[in-house]
Each structure stands twice: as structure tokens, then as C-alpha cells.
Amino acid sequence: MKFVVQGDLGQGAYHVGDEAMTVAAVDELSGRTGASFVLLSRDPGQTVGLYGTASIPTIEFPWPPAERSAHLELVRRAVRGDRAALPPADHVWGVIDEVAKADGVLIAGGGNMNSLYGWLLYERAAVAIIARELGKPLVVSGQTFGPTLLPQDRKVLHELLECATLIGAREPSSYALGFELGLGSDRLVRVLDDGSFLPSSARHLPSAAEQAPPAGDGLPDLPAGGYIAATVGPDAWREGTRTLAPIAAVLDRAALLTGLPVYLLPHMGALGSAENGSDHESHRTVLAHSRSGQLTMLPVLPVRTAAEVTAAAALVITNRYHPAVFGLAAGVPVVSLANDAYSDIRLTGAHGNWGLGDWALPLPSLAPGGVDDAVAEAWGRRDEIRQHLERLRPGFQESQEQWWDAVAAVLAGGTRPSYAGLAEAPALRSAAPWSGQAAEQRELFRTLSLGTGRLWTEWDDVRSQRDVLIHERDEARREKDRILESRTFKAAKLLGRGAGIARRLTGRKR
């Protein structure tokens, strides 16, 4: 038995969260089915080296919206047998061949089915269409849908999901959007993020904050007495935020409050390096603004090690998604800060799944008082929060086990077991003023941020359409120039002149 898996592997910068979702899916399915896997990757050599699993190049789509729409039509022609649709060296042919030989196809979890990352949405749509045309069962696992979708991208998302037999949505807003697109509860269910239970320590540590993970993989000795794991990704580039200096102050105050050192744990950059990559740049800026002397930068760690370091922390502070996912599943208090509406929807969903939605804050909470007060309350109630998470964990683990049972059954061509989806968690709320303020700020923050995202994608779409028209105009001009300079045209022109002279000499009109 063999499955083809589409994730976000082998990127130019190693991305812990993206790797985690695919690795977790392979873990779960291999244990249930004994299947072999072919992982689609941007760097198959790296993927094979890291995981020892077969890998081939993924289908890569162009960035401009107009070009990727046209490319999807070429993929559609190719899978229907048109060998002239794309060049022989195009990666699509390898994917078609592997899917044809596979028993099923999985699109592993992710947050890129939207117009902000439209080229990734279309890559997944291409894989889904190939699976449908070749009659292979398709499962879409642990996804965020939207929030920003151009009309043509919404149509592509709808077609993608219609190709699937089973679909997992990892937050309420994605679940609701699935229903808007016409999916029913027979196919669409609520799930946790695919990577939630990846760290083995998260399954077994009764008190993860009291234990340090083993050293290795470039990881220094971490204090057994506890530490804060902090991950700070770049500012929101579409919205021009400037958050890194204030975040440094938040981390300094958290270190003073808890008496614990802060380890800056990057989730994106060159694997094993503390120098190169987007999170390294952010962490260097944070370190430059820190005054406590309690912050230390870590290198980018392999996905399992990074997950275990997060799971063993006493407190997690992050503006990235997967540190929150790993921490909450391990029973660790987490305070998240979203740079934009897209991050806010995902982080609020991740926290809300565990009943701790108050501790996912929007960007305006970075103003003095907001995040600091949330950190202080999370720390002051850390035993209560940990107990709340530990009460939920067995049921959530069982729910995820049932999800993967269903995924395995569908991909193997069997009957899907009954699975009702993730249960609603009881909420552990804060009655402090900071939480009410964050809730009030969120509405305007999301409205403005979603508007920015929508304008950006619409501008990108218009620009790409303009570029297509300019290219077509330039091609027409070049073709005209080629015609005017051709021997045939010059000969015809000479003949025409000769005919004109002859008419004048003979006095004939024709």
C-alpha cells in the first residue's frame, strides 16, 4: 500500500510547523496501515535525508494570480492525457505517475488555502484534481480555510474540497466556511492541528515544566528548573507592523516575573543555524532591544526536537502558530500575540480548541498592560491552566486517534468509521480587564487587517492581469515587427508597389 502526501516540505527555509504536520501525518498513517509514502517536496533530497521516505518534486505554481489560474488549466489538461499541455520536464508528470500508482492521496494540514498564499492553494488544488481524475481517494487534513479569498480562488477552493472524501477543519471559522461552500457533516469535521501530539514527551509528561528534554541536535543543556520558550516571527509584512522592540520588553518583564530564563526558539530558518533565516533576524532584533540579560537564542532545531523543547517549557510566548499548538497539547500555559487577522484567526482557533481563547491576543494588546497582564495571569494561574489542559488531553488524544483511524480507512479504500469530530472544550476564562479590552480591540483589528489583506490580494490580482496584457501587447508588437522584417512581407510589398506602377502606366484601376 502506498500514499502520496502533499505538505509544505523542503522550503528554502526550514519551517518547523509545516514539517510537523506532514511528519505527524506519516507517523499516524504508517502505524495504522504499514503503507509506504511518497512525500511531495520542494527539496526532495533534503526530505529523503531527514525522514528516509521517498520524495519527489511537488508541483510548483507561479506567484502571479493570472499565471497560476492558467497553469491550473494546463495541469487539468495534462492529467486528462494531453502530453503537449506541459513540457516533459515539468514536475506535474512525476506527480501524475506517482498518484496513478498510489492507493490514496493526503493533503496534510496547513494554513495556506487562501488568496494570501494563492500559489500554495493552487498546488493543492492541482493534486486534488489529479487524485479525482485518476480515481484515487483524497483526504484533506487539519486545514485553515480563508479568511481572504478572491472570487476565483474561492471557486478553486470549492473544487479542491469537492474532490475530497474526508476533510478536517482545525478552527471554527474554517468549519463554518466549509459549510458555506456546500460541504456537509458527512465529509467535514472539526479536528486539532495535525502536529498537536507530535512531541512524544507531550503524551507522557505529567508535569512537563519540571523536566528538560535531552541535549542533542545542536540543543544546549536547558534548565531542569524551567524556562520560557519564546518564538518571534517577523513583523506582518503586508501591514507594516513594528512589534519586535515591544516584544523584547514583554519578554524581559516575563523573565523578571517568573524568575526564569527565556530561550528564543526559531521556527523558520536554516536548519541547525542560529544565523540565517527570518526568525533569526527577528530574534536578533529582540535580543538587541532586551535589557534583562535573560534571553538566549537557540538554533533552528529538527521538528521533533523543537516540539519537545516547547512541550517541556514552563511558559510559551509566541506570535507564531505552532509553538501554541505544541505547548497547549503538552499542558503548557501559552500566551499568543497575532500580527494580523490571518494569524489571529488561527491562534484564536488553536487556543479556543482548548478552551483558552482569552490568551490569544490581537496586536493592539501589545500596548502597555495587555500582553503583560495576560502573561502575569497565565503565570499566576499556571497550575489551574495546566490541570485544565491535562483534563482535556486524554479525550482530545482519543478524538485525534479516531480522526486518523478514519483517514487511514478512507485512503485504504475502505468504509470510513463514524467520527463526530472534535468536541467543544469548556472555557477557562479571565475576568480581568485585559481580556475584555482584547475582545473589544479584536473586532476593529480584524476588520482593518482583513481589509488590508483583501486590498493587497486584489491589487496583486489586478497587477498580474495587467502584466499579462502588457506581455500580450509586447508579443503582438514583436510579431508585427517580425512580419514587417520578413522576406515574404518585403517581397509582397515590392510586388504591391510594382502593381501600382503598372496600373498607373496602363490607366487601369485593377
C-alpha positions as CSV (number, residue, x, y, z in Angstrom):
1,M,0.0,0.0,0.0
2,K,1.3,3.5,-0.9
3,F,0.1,7.0,-0.2
4,V,1.1,10.3,-1.8
5,V,1.3,13.1,0.7
6,Q,1.2,16.9,-0.1
7,G,2.6,19.1,2.6
8,D,4.9,22.1,2.7
9,L,8.3,20.3,2.9
10,G,11.7,21.3,1.6
11,Q,11.2,25.0,1.6
12,G,14.2,27.3,1.2
13,A,14.0,28.0,4.9
14,Y,13.2,25.0,7.1
15,H,9.8,25.6,8.7
16,V,9.2,23.6,11.9
17,G,5.4,23.9,11.8
18,D,5.0,22.9,8.2
19,E,7.3,20.0,8.6
20,A,5.5,18.9,11.8
21,M,2.1,18.5,10.2
22,T,3.4,16.2,7.4
23,V,5.7,14.2,9.8
24,A,2.8,13.7,12.2
25,A,0.5,12.5,9.4
26,V,3.1,10.0,8.2
27,D,3.6,8.8,11.8
28,E,-0.1,8.2,12.3
29,L,-0.8,6.5,9.0
30,S,2.3,4.3,8.9
31,G,1.4,2.9,12.3
32,R,-2.1,2.1,11.1
33,T,-1.6,0.9,7.6
34,G,2.1,-0.1,7.2
35,A,2.0,1.9,3.9
36,S,4.9,3.4,2.1
37,F,4.8,7.1,1.4
38,V,5.9,9.5,-1.4
39,L,6.2,13.0,0.0
40,L,5.9,15.9,-2.3
41,S,8.7,18.4,-1.5
42,R,10.4,21.5,-2.9
43,D,13.7,19.8,-2.0
44,P,13.3,16.0,-2.2
45,G,16.9,15.4,-1.4
46,Q,16.6,17.2,1.9
47,T,13.3,15.4,2.7
48,V,14.7,12.0,2.0
49,G,17.7,12.8,4.1
50,L,15.6,14.0,7.0
51,Y,12.9,11.3,7.1
52,G,14.2,8.4,5.0
53,T,10.9,8.4,3.0
54,A,10.6,8.5,-0.8
55,S,10.1,12.0,-2.1
56,I,9.6,13.7,-5.5
57,P,9.3,17.4,-6.5
58,T,6.0,19.0,-5.8
59,I,4.0,20.9,-8.4
60,E,5.1,24.5,-8.2
61,F,2.8,27.3,-9.3
62,P,3.8,30.8,-10.4
63,W,3.2,33.6,-7.9
64,P,1.1,35.9,-10.1
65,P,-2.7,35.1,-9.8
66,A,-3.4,35.2,-13.6
67,E,-0.5,32.9,-14.4
68,R,-1.4,30.3,-11.7
69,S,-5.0,30.2,-13.0
70,A,-3.7,29.5,-16.5
71,H,-1.3,26.9,-15.1
72,L,-4.1,25.0,-13.3
73,E,-5.9,24.6,-16.6
74,L,-2.7,23.1,-18.1
75,V,-2.5,20.6,-15.2
76,R,-6.1,19.7,-15.8
77,R,-5.3,19.0,-19.5
78,A,-2.2,17.0,-18.6
79,V,-3.9,14.6,-16.2
80,R,-6.6,14.0,-18.8
81,G,-3.9,12.8,-21.2
82,D,-2.7,15.9,-23.1
83,R,1.0,15.2,-23.3
84,A,1.5,18.6,-25.0
85,A,0.0,20.6,-22.2
86,L,3.2,21.0,-20.3
87,P,6.9,20.4,-21.1
88,P,8.2,16.8,-20.4
89,A,10.4,18.1,-17.6
90,D,7.5,19.7,-15.7
91,H,7.1,18.2,-12.2
92,V,3.4,17.5,-12.9
93,W,4.2,14.4,-14.8
94,G,6.1,12.8,-11.9
95,V,3.2,13.6,-9.6
96,I,0.7,12.1,-12.0
97,D,2.7,9.0,-12.3
98,E,3.1,8.6,-8.5
99,V,-0.6,9.2,-7.8
100,A,-1.5,6.7,-10.5
101,K,0.5,4.0,-8.7
102,A,-0.7,5.1,-5.2
103,D,-3.7,3.8,-3.2
104,G,-4.7,7.2,-1.8
105,V,-3.6,10.9,-1.5
106,L,-3.4,13.0,1.6
107,I,-3.2,16.8,1.7
108,A,-1.6,17.2,5.1
109,G,-2.6,20.1,7.5
110,G,-1.8,23.7,6.8
111,G,-2.9,27.3,6.7
112,N,-2.4,28.2,3.0
113,M,-5.8,27.6,1.4
114,N,-6.4,31.3,0.8
115,S,-5.5,34.1,-1.6
116,L,-2.6,35.4,0.5
117,Y,-0.8,32.2,-0.3
118,G,-2.6,31.5,-3.5
119,W,0.2,29.7,-5.3
120,L,0.1,27.1,-2.4
121,L,-3.7,26.8,-2.7
122,Y,-3.4,26.1,-6.4
123,E,-0.6,23.5,-5.8
124,R,-3.1,21.6,-3.5
125,A,-5.9,22.1,-6.0
126,A,-3.7,20.5,-8.7
127,V,-3.0,17.5,-6.5
128,A,-6.7,17.2,-5.7
129,I,-7.7,17.3,-9.3
130,I,-5.1,14.7,-10.2
131,A,-6.4,12.4,-7.5
132,R,-10.0,12.9,-8.7
133,E,-9.2,12.3,-12.4
134,L,-7.2,9.1,-11.5
135,G,-10.0,7.8,-9.2
136,K,-7.9,7.9,-6.0
137,P,-9.4,8.6,-2.6
138,L,-8.4,12.0,-1.2
139,V,-8.3,13.3,2.4
140,V,-7.7,16.9,3.3
141,S,-6.5,17.1,6.9
142,G,-6.3,19.8,9.6
143,Q,-6.8,23.0,7.5
144,T,-7.4,26.6,7.8
145,F,-9.7,27.9,5.0
146,G,-9.5,31.6,4.2
147,P,-10.1,34.1,5.5
148,T,-9.1,36.1,2.4
149,L,-10.3,34.6,-0.8
150,L,-10.7,36.3,-4.2
151,P,-13.7,35.1,-6.2
152,Q,-11.7,32.9,-8.5
153,D,-9.7,31.4,-5.5
154,R,-12.9,30.6,-3.7
155,K,-14.1,28.7,-6.7
156,V,-10.8,26.8,-6.8
157,L,-11.0,26.0,-3.1
158,H,-14.6,24.7,-3.6
159,E,-13.4,22.4,-6.4
160,L,-10.5,21.2,-4.3
161,L,-12.7,20.3,-1.4
162,E,-15.3,18.7,-3.6
163,C,-12.6,16.2,-4.7
164,A,-12.1,15.0,-1.1
165,T,-13.9,12.2,0.7
166,L,-13.0,13.5,4.2
167,I,-12.0,17.0,5.3
168,G,-10.7,18.2,8.6
169,A,-11.1,21.9,9.7
170,R,-8.9,23.0,12.6
171,E,-10.8,26.1,13.8
172,P,-14.5,27.1,14.0
173,S,-14.2,29.7,11.2
174,S,-12.8,27.2,8.8
175,Y,-15.5,24.7,9.7
176,A,-18.1,27.5,9.0
177,L,-16.5,28.4,5.7
178,G,-16.6,24.7,4.7
179,F,-20.4,24.7,5.2
180,E,-20.7,28.0,3.2
181,L,-19.0,26.2,0.4
182,G,-21.6,23.4,0.5
183,L,-19.9,20.7,2.5
184,G,-21.9,18.6,4.9
185,S,-21.0,17.0,8.2
186,D,-20.8,13.7,6.3
187,R,-17.4,14.9,5.0
188,L,-16.4,17.9,7.0
189,V,-15.4,17.5,10.7
190,R,-13.6,19.6,13.4
191,V,-10.1,18.4,14.3
192,L,-7.0,19.6,16.0
193,D,-3.9,20.6,14.1
194,D,-2.2,17.6,12.6
195,G,1.0,18.3,14.6
196,S,-0.7,18.7,18.0
197,F,0.6,15.4,19.5
198,L,3.9,15.1,17.6
199,P,6.2,15.5,20.6
200,S,6.4,12.2,22.3
201,S,7.1,13.9,25.6
202,A,3.8,15.7,25.3
203,R,1.9,12.4,25.6
204,H,3.6,11.3,28.7
205,L,4.9,14.1,30.8
206,P,2.7,14.7,33.9
207,S,4.5,18.0,34.6
208,A,6.5,19.0,31.5
209,A,7.7,22.2,33.1
210,E,9.8,20.2,35.6
211,Q,11.7,18.2,33.0
212,A,14.2,19.3,30.4
213,P,14.5,17.4,27.0
214,P,17.7,15.6,26.2
215,A,20.5,17.6,24.7
216,G,21.4,16.9,21.0
217,D,20.7,18.2,17.6
218,G,22.5,21.5,18.4
219,L,20.4,21.9,21.6
220,P,22.2,23.3,24.6
221,D,21.6,21.9,28.1
222,L,18.3,23.5,29.2
223,P,17.5,24.1,32.9
224,A,15.5,21.4,34.6
225,G,14.0,24.1,36.8
226,G,12.0,25.5,34.0
227,Y,12.3,28.1,31.2
228,I,10.2,30.3,28.9
229,A,10.1,29.2,25.3
230,A,9.5,32.2,23.0
231,T,9.2,32.3,19.3
232,V,9.0,35.6,17.5
233,G,8.5,35.6,13.8
234,P,8.9,38.7,11.5
235,D,6.6,41.6,11.6
236,A,3.5,41.3,9.4
237,W,5.0,42.4,6.1
238,R,1.7,43.3,4.4
239,E,0.7,45.6,7.2
240,G,4.0,47.1,8.1
241,T,3.8,46.4,11.8
242,R,6.7,47.2,14.1
243,T,6.4,44.8,17.1
244,L,9.9,43.4,17.8
245,A,11.2,46.1,20.3
246,P,8.0,46.0,22.4
247,I,8.0,42.2,22.4
248,A,11.6,42.3,23.8
249,A,10.2,44.4,26.7
250,V,7.4,41.9,27.2
251,L,9.9,39.0,27.4
252,D,12.2,41.0,29.8
253,R,9.2,41.6,32.1
254,A,8.2,37.9,31.8
255,A,11.7,36.8,32.9
256,L,11.5,39.2,35.9
257,L,8.1,38.0,36.9
258,T,8.8,34.3,36.7
259,G,12.5,34.2,37.6
260,L,13.0,32.0,34.5
261,P,15.4,32.4,31.5
262,V,13.9,33.0,28.1
263,Y,15.0,30.8,25.2
264,L,14.3,32.2,21.7
265,L,13.3,29.1,19.8
266,P,13.1,29.8,16.0
267,H,10.6,28.0,13.8
268,M,11.9,29.2,10.5
269,G,15.4,29.4,9.1
270,A,18.4,27.4,8.1
271,L,18.3,24.1,10.0
272,G,20.9,23.9,12.7
273,S,21.8,27.5,12.3
274,A,21.5,30.5,14.7
275,E,22.4,32.9,12.0
276,N,20.3,32.6,8.9
277,G,16.5,32.9,8.4
278,S,13.5,35.1,9.2
279,D,13.1,34.1,12.8
280,H,16.9,34.6,13.5
281,E,16.6,38.1,12.2
282,S,13.6,38.7,14.4
283,H,15.3,37.2,17.4
284,R,18.5,39.2,16.9
285,T,16.4,42.4,16.9
286,V,14.6,41.2,20.0
287,L,17.9,40.4,21.7
288,A,19.3,43.8,20.7
289,H,16.4,45.6,22.5
290,S,16.4,43.3,25.6
291,R,17.8,44.7,28.8
292,S,17.3,41.8,31.2
293,G,20.3,39.6,30.2
294,Q,17.9,36.6,30.4
295,L,17.3,36.0,26.7
296,T,19.3,33.3,24.7
297,M,19.0,32.5,21.1
298,L,18.7,28.8,20.0
299,P,19.4,27.4,16.5
300,V,16.6,26.1,14.3
301,L,16.0,22.6,15.6
302,P,14.7,19.5,13.8
303,V,10.9,19.4,14.1
304,R,10.7,16.7,16.8
305,T,13.3,18.4,19.0
306,A,11.7,21.8,18.6
307,A,8.3,20.3,19.6
308,E,9.8,18.7,22.7
309,V,11.6,21.8,23.8
310,T,8.3,23.7,23.6
311,A,6.4,20.9,25.4
312,A,9.0,21.0,28.2
313,A,8.7,24.7,28.8
314,A,7.1,26.3,31.9
315,L,5.5,29.0,29.7
316,V,5.3,29.7,26.0
317,I,5.1,33.2,24.5
318,T,4.7,33.4,20.7
319,N,3.5,35.2,17.7
320,R,3.8,32.1,15.6
321,Y,1.1,29.3,15.4
322,H,2.8,26.0,16.1
323,P,4.5,26.9,19.4
324,A,1.0,27.5,20.6
325,V,-0.1,24.1,19.2
326,F,2.7,22.2,20.8
327,G,2.5,24.0,24.1
328,L,-1.2,23.7,24.6
329,A,-1.2,20.0,23.7
330,A,1.5,19.4,26.3
331,G,-0.3,21.2,29.1
332,V,1.8,24.4,29.0
333,P,0.3,27.9,29.6
334,V,0.6,29.8,26.3
335,V,0.2,33.5,25.5
336,S,0.0,34.3,21.8
337,L,0.0,37.6,20.0
338,A,-1.3,37.9,16.4
339,N,0.3,40.2,13.9
340,D,-2.7,40.3,11.6
341,A,-6.2,38.9,11.1
342,Y,-4.9,35.7,9.4
343,S,-2.7,34.9,12.4
344,D,-5.5,36.0,14.9
345,I,-8.0,33.6,13.4
346,R,-5.5,30.7,13.6
347,L,-4.2,31.5,17.1
348,T,-7.7,32.2,18.5
349,G,-8.8,28.9,16.9
350,A,-5.8,26.9,18.4
351,H,-6.4,28.4,21.9
352,G,-10.2,28.2,21.6
353,N,-10.0,24.4,20.8
354,W,-8.6,24.0,24.3
355,G,-11.0,26.5,26.0
356,L,-8.3,29.1,26.4
357,G,-9.2,31.6,23.8
358,D,-8.7,34.6,26.1
359,W,-4.9,34.1,26.0
360,A,-4.7,34.6,22.2
361,L,-4.4,38.3,21.9
362,P,-4.7,40.7,18.9
363,L,-1.8,43.0,18.0
364,P,-3.2,46.1,19.8
365,S,-2.8,44.2,23.1
366,L,0.9,44.8,22.7
367,A,0.3,48.3,24.1
368,P,1.4,48.6,27.8
369,G,-0.8,46.4,30.0
370,G,-2.4,44.0,27.6
371,V,0.1,41.2,26.9
372,D,1.9,41.8,30.2
373,D,-1.3,41.3,32.1
374,A,-2.1,38.2,30.1
375,V,1.4,36.8,30.8
376,A,1.0,37.6,34.5
377,E,-2.3,35.9,34.8
378,A,-1.2,32.9,32.8
379,W,1.8,32.5,35.2
380,G,-0.3,33.2,38.3
381,R,-2.9,30.6,37.3
382,R,-0.3,28.2,35.7
383,D,-1.3,25.2,37.9
384,E,-5.0,25.8,37.1
385,I,-4.3,26.1,33.4
386,R,-2.1,23.0,33.3
387,Q,-4.8,21.0,35.1
388,H,-7.4,22.3,32.7
389,L,-5.3,21.2,29.7
390,E,-4.4,17.8,31.3
391,R,-8.1,17.0,31.9
392,L,-8.9,17.7,28.2
393,R,-5.8,15.9,26.8
394,P,-7.0,12.3,27.0
395,G,-10.3,13.0,25.3
396,F,-8.6,15.1,22.6
397,Q,-6.0,12.4,22.0
398,E,-8.7,9.8,21.6
399,S,-10.5,12.2,19.2
400,Q,-7.4,12.6,17.1
401,E,-6.8,8.8,17.2
402,Q,-10.4,8.4,15.8
403,W,-9.6,11.0,13.1
404,W,-6.5,9.2,11.9
405,D,-8.4,5.9,12.0
406,A,-10.9,7.5,9.6
407,V,-8.2,8.9,7.4
408,A,-6.5,5.6,7.2
409,A,-9.7,3.8,6.3
410,V,-10.6,6.3,3.5
411,L,-7.1,6.2,2.0
412,A,-7.0,2.5,2.0
413,G,-10.3,2.4,0.1
414,G,-12.4,1.1,3.0
415,T,-15.5,2.4,4.7
416,R,-14.9,5.4,6.9
417,P,-15.6,4.8,10.6
418,S,-18.1,7.0,12.3
419,Y,-16.3,10.1,13.7
420,A,-18.2,13.1,15.1
421,G,-15.3,15.4,15.2
422,L,-13.6,17.4,18.0
423,A,-15.8,18.1,21.0
424,E,-16.3,21.7,22.3
425,A,-14.0,22.3,25.2
426,P,-15.2,24.0,28.4
427,A,-13.8,27.5,28.6
428,L,-11.4,28.7,31.2
429,R,-11.9,32.4,31.1
430,S,-10.2,35.5,32.5
431,A,-12.4,38.1,34.2
432,A,-9.6,40.6,34.3
433,P,-9.8,43.9,32.3
434,W,-7.1,42.9,29.9
435,S,-9.3,40.1,28.4
436,G,-12.3,42.4,27.8
437,Q,-10.1,45.0,26.3
438,A,-8.6,42.5,23.9
439,A,-12.1,41.3,22.9
440,E,-13.1,44.9,22.1
441,Q,-9.9,45.5,20.2
442,R,-10.2,42.3,18.1
443,E,-13.3,43.4,16.2
444,L,-11.7,46.6,14.8
445,F,-8.3,44.9,14.4
446,R,-9.7,42.1,12.3
447,T,-11.8,44.4,10.2
448,L,-8.9,46.6,9.4
449,S,-6.5,43.8,8.9
450,L,-8.8,41.8,6.7
451,G,-9.4,44.9,4.6
452,T,-5.7,45.3,4.2
453,G,-5.3,41.6,3.2
454,R,-8.2,41.9,0.7
455,L,-6.9,45.1,-0.9
456,W,-3.4,43.5,-1.1
457,T,-4.7,40.4,-2.9
458,E,-7.0,42.4,-5.2
459,W,-4.0,44.7,-6.1
460,D,-1.8,41.7,-6.7
461,D,-4.5,40.2,-9.0
462,V,-5.0,43.4,-11.0
463,R,-1.3,43.8,-11.3
464,S,-0.9,40.2,-12.6
465,Q,-3.7,40.8,-15.1
466,R,-2.0,44.0,-16.2
467,D,1.3,42.1,-16.7
468,V,-0.4,39.5,-18.8
469,L,-1.9,42.2,-21.0
470,I,1.4,44.0,-21.3
471,H,3.1,40.7,-22.2
472,E,0.4,40.0,-24.9
473,R,0.8,43.6,-26.3
474,D,4.6,43.2,-26.4
475,E,4.3,39.8,-28.1
476,A,1.9,41.3,-30.7
477,R,4.3,44.2,-31.4
478,R,7.2,41.8,-31.7
479,E,5.2,39.6,-34.1
480,K,4.3,42.7,-36.1
481,D,7.9,43.7,-36.3
482,R,8.9,40.1,-37.4
483,I,6.3,40.2,-40.1
484,L,7.4,43.6,-41.3
485,E,11.0,42.5,-41.5
486,S,10.3,39.2,-43.1
487,R,11.4,38.5,-46.7
488,T,7.9,37.4,-47.6
489,F,6.4,40.7,-46.5
490,K,9.1,42.7,-48.2
491,A,8.6,40.8,-51.4
492,A,4.9,41.3,-51.2
493,K,5.4,45.0,-50.6
494,L,7.7,45.2,-53.7
495,L,5.1,43.3,-55.8
496,G,2.4,45.7,-54.5
497,R,4.5,48.7,-55.5
498,G,5.1,47.1,-58.9
499,A,1.4,46.5,-59.4
500,G,0.7,50.1,-58.5
501,I,3.2,51.4,-61.0
502,A,1.7,49.1,-63.7
503,R,-1.8,50.4,-63.1
504,R,-0.7,54.0,-63.4
505,L,1.1,53.2,-66.7
506,T,-1.9,51.4,-68.2
507,G,-4.5,53.6,-66.7
508,R,-6.3,50.6,-65.3
509,K,-7.8,50.7,-61.8
510,R,-7.3,47.0,-61.3
